[in-house]
Amino acid sequence: MSKTITLRAANQAFSRCIREVEAGEEFVITRNGKAVARLISADGKRVLTPAQEAARVRALEIMKQGWPLNVGRFNRDEIYQERIDRYRG
C-alpha cells in the first residue's frame, strides 16, 4: 500500500522518503490534492520485512489449500448466469 505525501512534504523530507523507498515503501506524490507522481524503488520490487514475508508465505499456503465454501462445485459462468436470472427475475 502506498503512502500519500504532498509535493512540498516530499521535497522537505526527500532523504527520508528515499530511505523508506529503499526499505520497500512506495509514495504517491500529490500537488493540490491531485496525484502527480509515484516514488518507487528503481528495480520496481518491494522489499518485504521478515514479518511481511512470513505472512506472504502463509497466505500462499492457504491459497494452495483453498477455503471450504460448502457450496459444491460451481464455475464462473454459472454464477454469472444466476446473477443475470436474478436481475431479470
ABEGO torsion letter per residue (X at the ends): XBBBBBAAAAAAAAAAAAAAAAAGBBBBBBBGGBBABBBBBAAGBBBBBAAAAAAAAAAAAAAAAEBBAGAEBBBAAAAAAAAAAAAAX
